[in-house]
Amino acid sequence: MIVDCAIYRGGQRTRGPQDLSDALQEARAAGGFVWIGLHEPSEKEFDHVAEEFGLHPLAVEDALKAHQRPKLEVYDDSLFAVLKPVVYEPESDAVSTGEVMVFVGDAFAVTVRHGEGAPLAAVRRRLEQEPHLLAKGPTAVLYAIADAAVDHYLDVATELQTDLEELEAEVFSPDGGGSRNTASRIYTFKRQILEFRRATVPLALPLSRLAGTAPFGTAVPFVDERARPFFRDVSDHLTRVNESVEGLDRLVSDVLSAHLAQMSVRQNDDMRKISAWAAMAAVPTMIAGIYGMNFAHMPELHWVWSYPAVIALMAVLVFTLYRLFRRRGWM
């Protein structure tokens, strides 16, 4: 559905168009641009918008189906960008992603949002309070959305860093992360990092193109030259995010390796203890087995002190083995 629709002129919001069919003509006549925001539109709703603004069919298909990677596509009459806002859910310590598609033309900006996270109403309100940015035309809309998404990436990276520190404390605690859920938590956290990377890493090249810093790149149409420094700033912030994400990914891999190593060491300790107890049990078993044989002529069978002597011998041998294993740290 259409969430908001307004015409902007000279950095100021004017009345919304009476009819969507006349929105673009009104914006061009006023020397401004029209910004239409949609949230999970139906195919019928979006077909009407696409027809009025001349949006490319391939971009329209991507905007309706969603599940796209961050990218930037240039068509004859518009620019199409895909961003993936990330939302951190403190209750479940989980990362979820939405999608925002932005169409930018000579006098229009159309935004399509999928998912409940990262609504664009706050972005629109903030942008309307900065007329000098709105005066740069539809490019300002793309910049504001990218800036808000990347700034939120930094917040999410901070939250994930806190979660990782908690995992490290659990793994390197005195019990060595003995909980059965520790490995599961580490693996789940690694999946969260992977989901985060899918949103941040592919966005680097589109932002470099918008900032005019992409290698062997050409100027991107429909982007105001005065806005390029702003996109460079967003690109720098994204670089920080990607470096942080790479660091988190390496650290969580190291934590998982450390946890598995600790589990292996603990299992070896358990096996040594079991072997030590088995060795101590084997000595009296062997002696008892020898004297349990039914031979008529065996030494000490008719000796009065044979029974207590054998029991004492068993006790001495078992105690000696116990002291030996204790000294070597097996028990």
N, C-alpha and C positions, 0 to 999 in steps of 0.2 A: 504494500500500500504506500501511497504518497504521504510521507511524514511532514514535510515542509516544502514550501515553494515560494521564492521571493526573487525580486529583481533588485540588483545593486547598481548604484550609479555614483561615481565619485567617492567610493568607499562607504556609502551610506545605504541602508536598506530602505527601499520604497515599498509601496503596496504590492501585494502579490498579483499576478495576472488573473484577470477574470476567467480566461479560458486558456487551457494549456496549449491549444493550437496557436494562439496569438502570442505566447510567452516570448519566443525567440525574436519575433518581429518587434515586440515592445522593447525588449532589451537592446536590440540593435539601434532602434530609433532613439532610445534614451542615452546611447553611448555607454551602456554598461553591460551587464551580463545577468543571466538567470541561473539560479542554483536550485535544483530539484533534488530532494532527498527521498529515497525509497527504502523500505525495509521488507525484505523477502517478498518482492512483488510477484504476482501471478504472471503467467505468460501473456495473458490478455492485456493486463495493465501495462506491462513493459513493452509490448508490441506497439502500443499507442505512443508511448514516449519515444521509442526507437524510430518510429516513422516520422514523428514531428521534428526530431533533431538529426535525422539522417545517420544513425549509428550503424556501424558495420555489423553485418549478420554474425560473423564469427565472434566478435566481441559481445554481442547480445547473447549468443549461446553460452559463452563463458560466464556471463553475469547471471544468467538464470540457473545454470547447473551448479555453480560454485565449485568448491573443492579444487581450486587452482593454486599453483605456486605463485609467489610474488613475482611480478614481471611488469614490463613496460612495452606496450605495442603502439606503433605509429600507423595510423590509417590516413586516408586522403583527407577526411573532414574532421578527424578527432584524434585525440590521444587517449589510450586506454591503459590504466594502471591497476594492478591488483596488490593489495596489502593484507597482511594477516595480523590483526591486533591480537595480543595475548592477554589473557586474564588469569590471575593467580587466585585460587580459592583457598583461603586460610583454613577453613573447616576441614578440608580433606587434603591439604598440602598438594593440590593438583594444579596442573597447567592446562588450560583449554584455549583454543584459538577460534576466532571468528574470521570473517572475510569482509573486506570493503573494496568494492570496485568503483573506480573513478573515471568518468568520461569527461574530457576537457576539450572544448572547441574554441572557436574564435569569440563567441559571446555566450557560452553556456558551460555549466558544470553539472553533471548528473552523478549522484552517488547512490550506490546500491549496497546495502548492508545485509549480511547473513549472520545469524547467531545473535544471542542476547547480550553478549559482552561488547564493551567499547562502543556505547551509543555516540552518535555524532552531534547530538543536540548541544552538548557542552562545547564541542569544537566550534560549532556555528556561533554560539554566544560569545566565546572568547574572540573569535575573528571579527565579529561585529563591533567589538570594543577597540579594535585596532584598524581604523579607517585607512591608515597609510599602507597596510598590507592588502586590504580589500581593493584599494585603488589599482593594484597590479593586475586585476582581472581574475579570470578563472584559475590562473596559475596559483593564486593565493589559497584557493580551496585545497588543491592538491598538496601544497606545502603544509598547510595547517593540519591536514589529516596525517601526513607522513610524520610531522613533528610530534603530534600527540601520540602516535603509535610507538615511535622510537623512544620517546621519553618514558612511556609506560614499560617498554622493554627493560630500561635501566632499573625501574622499581622491581620488576619481576626477577631480574638477575640478582638483586640484593636479597629478596626473599629466598631464592633458591640457595644463595650462599649461606644464609642462616640455617636452612634445612640440612645442608651438607655438613656444617659444623656440628649439628646435633647427631648426624649419622657417624661422624668421626669420633665424637665423644662416646657413643654407644659401642662402636667397634673396638676402640682402644681402652675401654673401661677394664677394671680388674678381672671381670669374668670374661673379657674378650669377645663381647657380643655373642654370648652363648644362646641368646634367644633364637628359636627356630624361625622367627619372622625377620631376622636381621637381613639375611640374604635376599629375601623377597622384597624388603623395603629398599635395599640398595638397587635391585634390578628395576623396581618401579620408578625410583628416582632417575635412573639412567634413561628410562623411557620418557620421562618428563623433559629431560635435557634434550633428547632427540626431537621431541615435539617442538620445543622452543627453537632449536636450530633450524627446523624446517621453515619457521617464520622469519628468522633474522638473516640467515646466510644468503639466501637467494635475492634478498632485497638490496644487497650491496651494489650490484651492477646497475639496476635501474636508477638508484640514487646518484651513482657516479655519472650516468648519462644526463640526468636532470641538472647536475651541478656542472656539467661540461668538463669533467675530469676523466672520463672513461678513455682508455687507450684506443686510438684509431677511431674514436667516435666522431659523429657529426652532430651539428646543432639539432636539438629536438624541437620540432614545430609546436606552436601553441604555448610555448613557455617563454614568459617575459624575461628578457636578458637581465633586468634588474633583480629578478628573483633568484638567479643562480647562486649568489653568495649565501642566501638562506638555505638552499638545498645542500651547499657544501657543509654548512654547520650541522644539518641533520645527518649527512653522510659521516661526518667526524664522530658524532654521537653513536651512530650505528657501528662504526669500527670499534669503539670502546665496548659496545655490547657483545660483538662477535668475539673479541679477545676474551671477555669475561666468560662467555659460553664455552669457548675452547678450553679455558682453564678449568671450568667446572667439569667438563667432560673428562679431561685427563685425571682430575682429582678423584672423581667418583670411580673411575676405572682402577686407580691405585687403591682406593678404599676397598673395593671388591676383591682385589688381589690380596690385600692384607688380611681381609676377613677369611678368605679361603686358606691362606697360609696358616692363620691361627687355628682354624678348624683342623687342618692337617696335623699341626703340632700337638693339638689336644688329643686327637685320635692316637697319635704315636705314644703320648704319655699314658693313655688308657691301655694301649696294648702292652706297654712295659709293665704296668701294674698287674695286669691280668697274667702276664708271663711270670712275674715274680711270685704271685700267689700260687700259680700252677706248679712252679718249681718247688716251693715249700711243701705243697701237698704231695708232690711226687716222692719225696724222700721217705716219709713214714709209710706211704703206700708200698714202696718197693720193699722196705724191711718187713712190713707185715705180710707181704706177698711171699717173701722167701720163707718166713717161719710158718706160713700157712700151708706149705707143701706137705703132703702126707707120706713122708718117708720114715721108715722104722728107725734108721740110724742117722740122727742129726745131732751136731754138737750142742751142748748147753740145754738140751730138752729136759734133762732130769736134774738140772742145777736148781737149787731152791730160789736163788736170786735172779734167775734168768728173765722172768717176766718184768719186774721193776727195772732191771738193767736195760732191757730193750726199750721200754717206755722212756727211760731217762735219756738213752742215746737218741731216740727220735726227737725229744724235746730240745736237746743240745744242738743237734744238727739244724733243726728248724729255726732256733733262735740265732744260730750263727749265720744262716742264710738271710734271715730278717735284717740283722745288723749290716751285713754286706750290701744288701739291696738299698737299705736306708742311706748308707754312706755314699752310694753311687746315684742317689736321687731317683731311684725307680719306684719308691713307695713314699 
